């Protein structure tokens, strides 16, 4: 994704916490952009699943 993100201080802090957890577990640094992109993709997939379930339930 090539989007620019504007984050509030609380969100930025939370992402830094996630970065530290991942760095500890994976022994490598993960960029904020990568974390945000993965979170957005996961949310999109979740939303698509929810829409599919509602469509199936409506028929």
CHARMM-style PDB file with segment names, atoms N, HN, CA, C and O in Angstrom:
ATOM      1  N   UNK     1       0.843  -1.172   0.000  1.00  0.00      PROA
ATOM      2  CA  UNK     1       0.000   0.000   0.000  1.00  0.00      PROA
ATOM      3  C   UNK     1       0.889   1.237   0.000  1.00  0.00      PROA
ATOM      4  O   UNK     1       1.983   1.236   0.566  1.00  0.00      PROA
ATOM      5  N   UNK     2       0.409   2.272  -0.633  1.00  0.00      PROA
ATOM      6  HN  UNK     2      -0.479   2.273  -1.093  1.00  0.00      PROA
ATOM      7  CA  UNK     2       1.223   3.482  -0.750  1.00  0.00      PROA
ATOM      8  C   UNK     2       0.570   4.675  -0.063  1.00  0.00      PROA
ATOM      9  O   UNK     2       0.790   5.820  -0.457  1.00  0.00      PROA
ATOM     10  N   UNK     3      -0.222   4.409   0.952  1.00  0.00      PROA
ATOM     11  HN  UNK     3      -0.401   3.479   1.272  1.00  0.00      PROA
ATOM     12  CA  UNK     3      -0.916   5.486   1.651  1.00  0.00      PROA
ATOM     13  C   UNK     3      -0.018   6.140   2.686  1.00  0.00      PROA
ATOM     14  O   UNK     3       0.934   5.539   3.185  1.00  0.00      PROA
ATOM     15  N   UNK     4      -0.346   7.385   2.994  1.00  0.00      PROA
ATOM     16  HN  UNK     4      -1.119   7.873   2.588  1.00  0.00      PROA
ATOM     17  CA  UNK     4       0.324   8.109   4.070  1.00  0.00      PROA
ATOM     18  C   UNK     4      -0.619   8.068   5.278  1.00  0.00      PROA
ATOM     19  O   UNK     4      -1.827   8.253   5.134  1.00  0.00      PROA
ATOM     20  N   UNK     5      -0.067   7.827   6.455  1.00  0.00      PROA
ATOM     21  HN  UNK     5       0.915   7.676   6.573  1.00  0.00      PROA
ATOM     22  CA  UNK     5      -0.899   7.710   7.642  1.00  0.00      PROA
ATOM     23  C   UNK     5      -0.596   8.834   8.614  1.00  0.00      PROA
ATOM     24  O   UNK     5       0.567   9.171   8.840  1.00  0.00      PROA
ATOM     25  N   UNK     6      -1.636   9.413   9.188  1.00  0.00      PROA
ATOM     26  HN  UNK     6      -2.580   9.140   9.004  1.00  0.00      PROA
ATOM     27  CA  UNK     6      -1.490  10.391  10.265  1.00  0.00      PROA
ATOM     28  C   UNK     6      -2.008   9.721  11.528  1.00  0.00      PROA
ATOM     29  O   UNK     6      -3.168   9.315  11.601  1.00  0.00      PROA
ATOM     30  N   UNK     7      -1.141   9.611  12.511  1.00  0.00      PROA
ATOM     31  HN  UNK     7      -0.199   9.940  12.451  1.00  0.00      PROA
ATOM     32  CA  UNK     7      -1.488   8.890  13.723  1.00  0.00      PROA
ATOM     33  C   UNK     7      -1.485   9.807  14.927  1.00  0.00      PROA
ATOM     34  O   UNK     7      -0.654  10.709  15.030  1.00  0.00      PROA
ATOM     35  N   UNK     8      -2.422   9.573  15.841  1.00  0.00      PROA
ATOM     36  HN  UNK     8      -3.097   8.840  15.757  1.00  0.00      PROA
ATOM     37  CA  UNK     8      -2.379  10.330  17.086  1.00  0.00      PROA
ATOM     38  C   UNK     8      -1.311   9.711  17.992  1.00  0.00      PROA
ATOM     39  O   UNK     8      -0.793   8.634  17.699  1.00  0.00      PROA
ATOM     40  N   UNK     9      -0.994  10.375  19.061  1.00  0.00      PROA
ATOM     41  HN  UNK     9      -1.415  11.250  19.300  1.00  0.00      PROA
ATOM     42  CA  UNK     9       0.093   9.947  19.945  1.00  0.00      PROA
ATOM     43  C   UNK     9      -0.171   8.569  20.546  1.00  0.00      PROA
ATOM     44  O   UNK     9       0.747   7.756  20.658  1.00  0.00      PROA
ATOM     45  N   UNK    10      -1.411   8.303  20.931  1.00  0.00      PROA
ATOM     46  HN  UNK    10      -2.157   8.963  20.840  1.00  0.00      PROA
ATOM     47  CA  UNK    10      -1.752   7.019  21.545  1.00  0.00      PROA
ATOM     48  C   UNK    10      -1.574   5.871  20.545  1.00  0.00      PROA
ATOM     49  O   UNK    10      -1.040   4.818  20.894  1.00  0.00      PROA
ATOM     50  N   UNK    11      -2.015   6.074  19.321  1.00  0.00      PROA
ATOM     51  HN  UNK    11      -2.449   6.929  19.037  1.00  0.00      PROA
ATOM     52  CA  UNK    11      -1.876   5.053  18.290  1.00  0.00      PROA
ATOM     53  C   UNK    11      -0.406   4.825  17.963  1.00  0.00      PROA
ATOM     54  O   UNK    11       0.030   3.681  17.826  1.00  0.00      PROA
ATOM     55  N   UNK    12       0.343   5.882  17.840  1.00  0.00      PROA
ATOM     56  HN  UNK    12      -0.011   6.811  17.951  1.00  0.00      PROA
ATOM     57  CA  UNK    12       1.764   5.775  17.556  1.00  0.00      PROA
ATOM     58  C   UNK    12       2.479   5.005  18.666  1.00  0.00      PROA
ATOM     59  O   UNK    12       3.341   4.171  18.388  1.00  0.00      PROA
ATOM     60  N   UNK    13       2.127   5.280  19.912  1.00  0.00      PROA
ATOM     61  HN  UNK    13       1.427   5.957  20.138  1.00  0.00      PROA
ATOM     62  CA  UNK    13       2.717   4.572  21.042  1.00  0.00      PROA
ATOM     63  C   UNK    13       2.377   3.087  20.983  1.00  0.00      PROA
ATOM     64  O   UNK    13       3.241   2.242  21.213  1.00  0.00      PROA
ATOM     65  N   UNK    14       1.135   2.770  20.679  1.00  0.00      PROA
ATOM     66  HN  UNK    14       0.433   3.457  20.492  1.00  0.00      PROA
ATOM     67  CA  UNK    14       0.703   1.358  20.602  1.00  0.00      PROA
ATOM     68  C   UNK    14       1.462   0.623  19.498  1.00  0.00      PROA
ATOM     69  O   UNK    14       1.862  -0.528  19.676  1.00  0.00      PROA
ATOM     70  N   UNK    15       1.658   1.280  18.373  1.00  0.00      PROA
ATOM     71  HN  UNK    15       1.333   2.215  18.229  1.00  0.00      PROA
ATOM     72  CA  UNK    15       2.408   0.664  17.281  1.00  0.00      PROA
ATOM     73  C   UNK    15       3.858   0.432  17.698  1.00  0.00      PROA
ATOM     74  O   UNK    15       4.450  -0.589  17.348  1.00  0.00      PROA
ATOM     75  N   UNK    16       4.430   1.375  18.446  1.00  0.00      PROA
ATOM     76  HN  UNK    16       3.949   2.204  18.730  1.00  0.00      PROA
ATOM     77  CA  UNK    16       5.794   1.177  18.955  1.00  0.00      PROA
ATOM     78  C   UNK    16       5.860  -0.019  19.892  1.00  0.00      PROA
ATOM     79  O   UNK    16       6.841  -0.762  19.881  1.00  0.00      PROA
ATOM     80  N   UNK    17       4.822  -0.211  20.707  1.00  0.00      PROA
ATOM     81  HN  UNK    17       4.025   0.393  20.716  1.00  0.00      PROA
ATOM     82  CA  UNK    17       4.771  -1.391  21.570  1.00  0.00      PROA
ATOM     83  C   UNK    17       4.744  -2.668  20.738  1.00  0.00      PROA
ATOM     84  O   UNK    17       5.450  -3.629  21.045  1.00  0.00      PROA
ATOM     85  N   UNK    18       3.938  -2.676  19.696  1.00  0.00      PROA
ATOM     86  HN  UNK    18       3.364  -1.896  19.447  1.00  0.00      PROA
ATOM     87  CA  UNK    18       3.851  -3.835  18.803  1.00  0.00      PROA
ATOM     88  C   UNK    18       5.203  -4.084  18.140  1.00  0.00      PROA
ATOM     89  O   UNK    18       5.646  -5.227  18.027  1.00  0.00      PROA
ATOM     90  N   UNK    19       5.862  -2.996  17.698  1.00  0.00      PROA
ATOM     91  HN  UNK    19       5.502  -2.067  17.789  1.00  0.00      PROA
ATOM     92  CA  UNK    19       7.188  -3.131  17.090  1.00  0.00      PROA
ATOM     93  C   UNK    19       8.166  -3.794  18.049  1.00  0.00      PROA
ATOM     94  O   UNK    19       8.936  -4.666  17.645  1.00  0.00      PROA
ATOM     95  N   UNK    20       8.143  -3.392  19.301  1.00  0.00      PROA
ATOM     96  HN  UNK    20       7.518  -2.684  19.628  1.00  0.00      PROA
ATOM     97  CA  UNK    20       9.064  -3.966  20.279  1.00  0.00      PROA
ATOM     98  C   UNK    20       8.768  -5.438  20.526  1.00  0.00      PROA
ATOM     99  O   UNK    20       9.692  -6.244  20.636  1.00  0.00      PROA
ATOM    100  N   UNK    21       7.491  -5.798  20.616  1.00  0.00      PROA
ATOM    101  HN  UNK    21       6.741  -5.143  20.526  1.00  0.00      PROA
ATOM    102  CA  UNK    21       7.108  -7.197  20.815  1.00  0.00      PROA
ATOM    103  C   UNK    21       7.571  -8.036  19.632  1.00  0.00      PROA
ATOM    104  O   UNK    21       8.158  -9.102  19.815  1.00  0.00      PROA
ATOM    105  N   UNK    22       7.307  -7.552  18.411  1.00  0.00      PROA
ATOM    106  HN  UNK    22       6.831  -6.685  18.262  1.00  0.00      PROA
ATOM    107  CA  UNK    22       7.715  -8.299  17.220  1.00  0.00      PROA
ATOM    108  C   UNK    22       9.230  -8.395  17.108  1.00  0.00      PROA
ATOM    109  O   UNK    22       9.757  -9.444  16.738  1.00  0.00      PROA
ATOM    110  N   UNK    23       9.928  -7.321  17.422  1.00  0.00      PROA
ATOM    111  HN  UNK    23       9.500  -6.469  17.722  1.00  0.00      PROA
ATOM    112  CA  UNK    23      11.391  -7.333  17.357  1.00  0.00      PROA
ATOM    113  C   UNK    23      11.957  -8.380  18.314  1.00  0.00      PROA
ATOM    114  O   UNK    23      12.916  -9.082  17.993  1.00  0.00      PROA
ATOM    115  N   UNK    24      11.351  -8.470  19.481  1.00  0.00      PROA
ATOM    116  HN  UNK    24      10.572  -7.900  19.742  1.00  0.00      PROA
ATOM    117  CA  UNK    24      11.809  -9.440  20.473  1.00  0.00      PROA
ATOM    118  C   UNK    24      11.546 -10.872  19.999  1.00  0.00      PROA
ATOM    119  O   UNK    24      12.401 -11.747  20.142  1.00  0.00      PROA
ATOM    120  N   UNK    25      10.362 -11.102  19.435  1.00  0.00      PROA
ATOM    121  HN  UNK    25       9.668 -10.391  19.319  1.00  0.00      PROA
ATOM    122  CA  UNK    25       9.988 -12.454  19.026  1.00  0.00      PROA
ATOM    123  C   UNK    25      10.631 -12.885  17.720  1.00  0.00      PROA
ATOM    124  O   UNK    25      10.978 -14.055  17.555  1.00  0.00      PROA
ATOM    125  N   UNK    26      10.793 -11.951  16.790  1.00  0.00      PROA
ATOM    126  HN  UNK    26      10.511 -11.001  16.925  1.00  0.00      PROA
ATOM    127  CA  UNK    26      11.298 -12.293  15.458  1.00  0.00      PROA
ATOM    128  C   UNK    26      12.781 -11.977  15.271  1.00  0.00      PROA
ATOM    129  O   UNK    26      13.381 -12.344  14.260  1.00  0.00      PROA
ATOM    130  N   UNK    27      13.359 -11.298  16.249  1.00  0.00      PROA
ATOM    131  HN  UNK    27      12.871 -11.000  17.070  1.00  0.00      PROA
ATOM    132  CA  UNK    27      14.763 -10.876  16.168  1.00  0.00      PROA
ATOM    133  C   UNK    27      15.044 -10.008  14.951  1.00  0.00      PROA
ATOM    134  O   UNK    27      16.129 -10.071  14.373  1.00  0.00      PROA
ATOM    135  N   UNK    28      14.066  -9.198  14.564  1.00  0.00      PROA
ATOM    136  HN  UNK    28      13.185  -9.146  15.033  1.00  0.00      PROA
ATOM    137  CA  UNK    28      14.282  -8.210  13.511  1.00  0.00      PROA
ATOM    138  C   UNK    28      13.286  -7.074  13.682  1.00  0.00      PROA
ATOM    139  O   UNK    28      12.236  -7.236  14.304  1.00  0.00      PROA
ATOM    140  N   UNK    29      13.633  -5.923  13.119  1.00  0.00      PROA
ATOM    141  HN  UNK    29      14.486  -5.792  12.614  1.00  0.00      PROA
ATOM    142  CA  UNK    29      12.801  -4.731  13.236  1.00  0.00      PROA
ATOM    143  C   UNK    29      11.701  -4.761  12.177  1.00  0.00      PROA
ATOM    144  O   UNK    29      11.949  -5.097  11.020  1.00  0.00      PROA
ATOM    145  N   UNK    30      10.501  -4.410  12.580  1.00  0.00      PROA
ATOM    146  HN  UNK    30      10.299  -4.137  13.521  1.00  0.00      PROA
ATOM    147  CA  UNK    30       9.360  -4.326  11.675  1.00  0.00      PROA
ATOM    148  C   UNK    30       8.942  -2.852  11.617  1.00  0.00      PROA
ATOM    149  O   UNK    30       8.785  -2.211  12.656  1.00  0.00      PROA
ATOM    150  N   UNK    31       8.764  -2.320  10.414  1.00  0.00      PROA
ATOM    151  HN  UNK    31       8.892  -2.841   9.570  1.00  0.00      PROA
ATOM    152  CA  UNK    31       8.434  -0.900  10.266  1.00  0.00      PROA
ATOM    153  C   UNK    31       6.994  -0.610  10.684  1.00  0.00      PROA
ATOM    154  O   UNK    31       6.127  -1.483  10.635  1.00  0.00      PROA
ATOM    155  N   UNK    32       6.762   0.637  11.094  1.00  0.00      PROA
ATOM    156  HN  UNK    32       7.467   1.346  11.133  1.00  0.00      PROA
ATOM    157  CA  UNK    32       5.399   1.063  11.429  1.00  0.00      PROA
ATOM    158  C   UNK    32       4.484   0.883  10.227  1.00  0.00      PROA
ATOM    159  O   UNK    32       3.350   0.424  10.366  1.00  0.00      PROA
ATOM    160  N   UNK    33       4.973   1.242   9.059  1.00  0.00      PROA
ATOM    161  HN  UNK    33       5.895   1.615   8.946  1.00  0.00      PROA
ATOM    162  CA  UNK    33       4.176   1.129   7.841  1.00  0.00      PROA
ATOM    163  C   UNK    33       3.737  -0.310   7.608  1.00  0.00      PROA
ATOM    164  O   UNK    33       2.589  -0.560   7.239  1.00  0.00      PROA
ATOM    165  N   UNK    34       4.638  -1.247   7.820  1.00  0.00      PROA
ATOM    166  HN  UNK    34       5.571  -1.044   8.119  1.00  0.00      PROA
ATOM    167  CA  UNK    34       4.321  -2.662   7.639  1.00  0.00      PROA
ATOM    168  C   UNK    34       3.242  -3.109   8.626  1.00  0.00      PROA
ATOM    169  O   UNK    34       2.320  -3.836   8.257  1.00  0.00      PROA
ATOM    170  N   UNK    35       3.361  -2.674   9.870  1.00  0.00      PROA
ATOM    171  HN  UNK    35       4.110  -2.083  10.169  1.00  0.00      PROA
ATOM    172  CA  UNK    35       2.367  -3.032  10.884  1.00  0.00      PROA
ATOM    173  C   UNK    35       0.998  -2.463  10.511  1.00  0.00      PROA
ATOM    174  O   UNK    35      -0.011  -3.162  10.596  1.00  0.00      PROA
ATOM    175  N   UNK    36       0.965  -1.214  10.103  1.00  0.00      PROA
ATOM    176  HN  UNK    36       1.785  -0.646  10.033  1.00  0.00      PROA
ATOM    177  CA  UNK    36      -0.300  -0.577   9.721  1.00  0.00      PROA
ATOM    178  C   UNK    36      -0.899  -1.259   8.496  1.00  0.00      PROA
ATOM    179  O   UNK    36      -2.097  -1.540   8.469  1.00  0.00      PROA
ATOM    180  N   UNK    37      -0.080  -1.527   7.486  1.00  0.00      PROA
ATOM    181  HN  UNK    37       0.894  -1.298   7.508  1.00  0.00      PROA
ATOM    182  CA  UNK    37      -0.569  -2.179   6.272  1.00  0.00      PROA
ATOM    183  C   UNK    37      -1.175  -3.547   6.580  1.00  0.00      PROA
ATOM    184  O   UNK    37      -2.244  -3.885   6.071  1.00  0.00      PROA
ATOM    185  N   UNK    38      -0.494  -4.331   7.411  1.00  0.00      PROA
ATOM    186  HN  UNK    38       0.374  -4.057   7.825  1.00  0.00      PROA
ATOM    187  CA  UNK    38      -0.998  -5.668   7.779  1.00  0.00      PROA
ATOM    188  C   UNK    38      -2.297  -5.552   8.566  1.00  0.00      PROA
ATOM    189  O   UNK    38      -3.215  -6.348   8.369  1.00  0.00      PROA
ATOM    190  N   UNK    39      -2.380  -4.571   9.451  1.00  0.00      PROA
ATOM    191  HN  UNK    39      -1.634  -3.925   9.611  1.00  0.00      PROA
ATOM    192  CA  UNK    39      -3.603  -4.379  10.230  1.00  0.00      PROA
ATOM    193  C   UNK    39      -4.770  -3.999   9.327  1.00  0.00      PROA
ATOM    194  O   UNK    39      -5.885  -4.483   9.520  1.00  0.00      PROA
ATOM    195  N   UNK    40      -4.526  -3.148   8.356  1.00  0.00      PROA
ATOM    196  HN  UNK    40      -3.620  -2.755   8.199  1.00  0.00      PROA
ATOM    197  CA  UNK    40      -5.575  -2.739   7.419  1.00  0.00      PROA
ATOM    198  C   UNK    40      -6.028  -3.929   6.579  1.00  0.00      PROA
ATOM    199  O   UNK    40      -7.226  -4.124   6.374  1.00  0.00      PROA
ATOM    200  N   UNK    41      -5.080  -4.720   6.096  1.00  0.00      PROA
ATOM    201  HN  UNK    41      -4.107  -4.561   6.262  1.00  0.00      PROA
ATOM    202  CA  UNK    41      -5.440  -5.909   5.314  1.00  0.00      PROA
ATOM    203  C   UNK    41      -6.264  -6.884   6.144  1.00  0.00      PROA
ATOM    204  O   UNK    41      -7.250  -7.438   5.659  1.00  0.00      PROA
ATOM    205  N   UNK    42      -5.863  -7.093   7.391  1.00  0.00      PROA
ATOM    206  HN  UNK    42      -5.062  -6.643   7.786  1.00  0.00      PROA
ATOM    207  CA  UNK    42      -6.606  -7.993   8.271  1.00  0.00      PROA
ATOM    208  C   UNK    42      -8.020  -7.468   8.509  1.00  0.00      PROA
ATOM    209  O   UNK    42      -8.978  -8.240   8.525  1.00  0.00      PROA
ATOM    210  N   UNK    43      -8.146  -6.166   8.694  1.00  0.00      PROA
ATOM    211  HN  UNK    43      -7.367  -5.538   8.681  1.00  0.00      PROA
ATOM    212  CA  UNK    43      -9.465  -5.562   8.902  1.00  0.00      PROA
ATOM    213  C   UNK    43     -10.324  -5.704   7.655  1.00  0.00      PROA
ATOM    214  O   UNK    43     -11.511  -6.014   7.754  1.00  0.00      PROA
ATOM    215  N   UNK    44      -9.742  -5.483   6.486  1.00  0.00      PROA
ATOM    216  HN  UNK    44      -8.777  -5.231   6.406  1.00  0.00      PROA
ATOM    217  CA  UNK    44     -10.492  -5.636   5.236  1.00  0.00      PROA
ATOM    218  C   UNK    44     -10.985  -7.069   5.074  1.00  0.00      PROA
ATOM    219  O   UNK    44     -12.134  -7.296   4.693  1.00  0.00      PROA
ATOM    220  N   UNK    45     -10.116  -8.036   5.364  1.00  0.00      PROA
ATOM    221  HN  UNK    45      -9.183  -7.852   5.673  1.00  0.00      PROA
ATOM    222  CA  UNK    45     -10.515  -9.439   5.262  1.00  0.00      PROA
ATOM    223  C   UNK    45     -11.642  -9.757   6.236  1.00  0.00      PROA
ATOM    224  O   UNK    45     -12.594 -10.454   5.886  1.00  0.00      PROA
ATOM    225  N   UNK    46     -11.533  -9.249   7.450  1.00  0.00      PROA
ATOM    226  HN  UNK    46     -10.759  -8.683   7.734  1.00  0.00      PROA
ATOM    227  CA  UNK    46     -12.563  -9.471   8.463  1.00  0.00      PROA
ATOM    228  C   UNK    46     -13.890  -8.858   8.019  1.00  0.00      PROA
ATOM    229  O   UNK    46     -14.945  -9.474   8.172  1.00  0.00      PROA
ATOM    230  N   UNK    47     -13.837  -7.647   7.471  1.00  0.00      PROA
ATOM    231  HN  UNK    47     -12.980  -7.146   7.346  1.00  0.00      PROA
ATOM    232  CA  UNK    47     -15.055  -6.983   7.002  1.00  0.00      PROA
ATOM    233  C   UNK    47     -15.683  -7.755   5.843  1.00  0.00      PROA
ATOM    234  O   UNK    47     -16.905  -7.890   5.784  1.00  0.00      PROA
ATOM    235  N   UNK    48     -14.865  -8.261   4.925  1.00  0.00      PROA
ATOM    236  HN  UNK    48     -13.873  -8.152   4.973  1.00  0.00      PROA
ATOM    237  CA  UNK    48     -15.391  -9.053   3.805  1.00  0.00      PROA
ATOM    238  C   UNK    48     -16.072 -10.310   4.322  1.00  0.00      PROA
ATOM    239  O   UNK    48     -17.132 -10.690   3.825  1.00  0.00      PROA
ATOM    240  N   UNK    49     -15.479 -10.956   5.310  1.00  0.00      PROA
ATOM    241  HN  UNK    49     -14.618 -10.647   5.714  1.00  0.00      PROA
ATOM    242  CA  UNK    49     -16.076 -12.159   5.893  1.00  0.00      PROA
ATOM    243  C   UNK    49     -17.404 -11.827   6.544  1.00  0.00      PROA
ATOM    244  O   UNK    49     -18.374 -12.572   6.398  1.00  0.00      PROA
ATOM    245  N   UNK    50     -17.455 -10.709   7.265  1.00  0.00      PROA
ATOM    246  HN  UNK    50     -16.668 -10.104   7.384  1.00  0.00      PROA
ATOM    247  CA  UNK    50     -18.700 -10.309   7.916  1.00  0.00      PROA
ATOM    248  C   UNK    50     -19.784 -10.019   6.889  1.00  0.00      PROA
ATOM    249  O   UNK    50     -20.944 -10.380   7.090  1.00  0.00      PROA
ATOM    250  N   UNK    51     -19.416  -9.369   5.788  1.00  0.00      PROA
ATOM    251  HN  UNK    51     -18.474  -9.075   5.624  1.00  0.00      PROA
ATOM    252  CA  UNK    51     -20.392  -9.054   4.741  1.00  0.00      PROA
ATOM    253  C   UNK    51     -20.884 -10.339   4.103  1.00  0.00      PROA
ATOM    254  O   UNK    51     -22.080 -10.472   3.846  1.00  0.00      PROA
ATOM    255  N   UNK    52     -19.995 -11.292   3.839  1.00  0.00      PROA
ATOM    256  HN  UNK    52     -19.023 -11.184   4.047  1.00  0.00      PROA
ATOM    257  CA  UNK    52     -20.389 -12.561   3.249  1.00  0.00      PROA
ATOM    258  C   UNK    52     -21.356 -13.314   4.163  1.00  0.00      PROA
ATOM    259  O   UNK    52     -22.340 -13.885   3.695  1.00  0.00      PROA
ATOM    260  N   UNK    53     -21.074 -13.312   5.452  1.00  0.00      PROA
ATOM    261  HN  UNK    53     -20.274 -12.848   5.832  1.00  0.00      PROA
ATOM    262  CA  UNK    53     -21.951 -14.005   6.404  1.00  0.00      PROA
ATOM    263  C   UNK    53     -23.324 -13.359   6.422  1.00  0.00      PROA
ATOM    264  O   UNK    53     -24.338 -14.056   6.442  1.00  0.00      PROA
ATOM    265  N   UNK    54     -23.367 -12.024   6.416  1.00  0.00      PROA
ATOM    266  HN  UNK    54     -22.543 -11.457   6.400  1.00  0.00      PROA
ATOM    267  CA  UNK    54     -24.660 -11.339   6.406  1.00  0.00      PROA
ATOM    268  C   UNK    54     -25.433 -11.641   5.133  1.00  0.00      PROA
ATOM    269  O   UNK    54     -26.649 -11.823   5.173  1.00  0.00      PROA
ATOM    270  N   UNK    55     -24.724 -11.696   3.986  1.00  0.00      PROA
ATOM    271  HN  UNK    55     -23.736 -11.548   3.954  1.00  0.00      PROA
ATOM    272  CA  UNK    55     -25.393 -12.014   2.727  1.00  0.00      PROA
ATOM    273  C   UNK    55     -25.957 -13.427   2.768  1.00  0.00      PROA
ATOM    274  O   UNK    55     -27.082 -13.663   2.326  1.00  0.00      PROA
ATOM    275  N   UNK    56     -25.180 -14.365   3.295  1.00  0.00      PROA
ATOM    276  HN  UNK    56     -24.266 -14.173   3.654  1.00  0.00      PROA
ATOM    277  CA  UNK    56     -25.641 -15.744   3.391  1.00  0.00      PROA
ATOM    278  C   UNK    56     -26.836 -15.854   4.330  1.00  0.00      PROA
ATOM    279  O   UNK    56     -27.762 -16.621   4.064  1.00  0.00      PROA
ATOM    280  N   UNK    57     -26.827 -15.114   5.397  1.00  0.00      PROA
ATOM    281  HN  UNK    57     -26.075 -14.491   5.613  1.00  0.00      PROA
ATOM    282  CA  UNK    57     -27.908 -15.132   6.356  1.00  0.00      PROA
ATOM    283  C   UNK    57     -29.164 -14.456   5.841  1.00  0.00      PROA
ATOM    284  O   UNK    57     -30.261 -14.774   6.299  1.00  0.00      PROA
ATOM    285  N   UNK    58     -29.034 -13.532   4.901  1.00  0.00      PROA
ATOM    286  HN  UNK    58     -28.143 -13.274   4.528  1.00  0.00      PROA
ATOM    287  CA  UNK    58     -30.167 -12.774   4.377  1.00  0.00      PROA
ATOM    288  C   UNK    58     -30.966 -13.567   3.354  1.00  0.00      PROA
ATOM    289  O   UNK    58     -32.152 -13.310   3.151  1.00  0.00      PROA
ATOM    290  N   UNK    59     -30.318 -14.526   2.712  1.00  0.00      PROA
ATOM    291  HN  UNK    59     -29.354 -14.735   2.877  1.00  0.00      PROA
ATOM    292  CA  UNK    59     -31.008 -15.302   1.661  1.00  0.00      PROA
ATOM    293  C   UNK    59     -31.892 -16.384   2.217  1.00  0.00      PROA
ATOM    294  OT1 UNK    59     -32.530 -17.111   1.456  1.00  0.00      PROA
TER     295      UNK     59
END
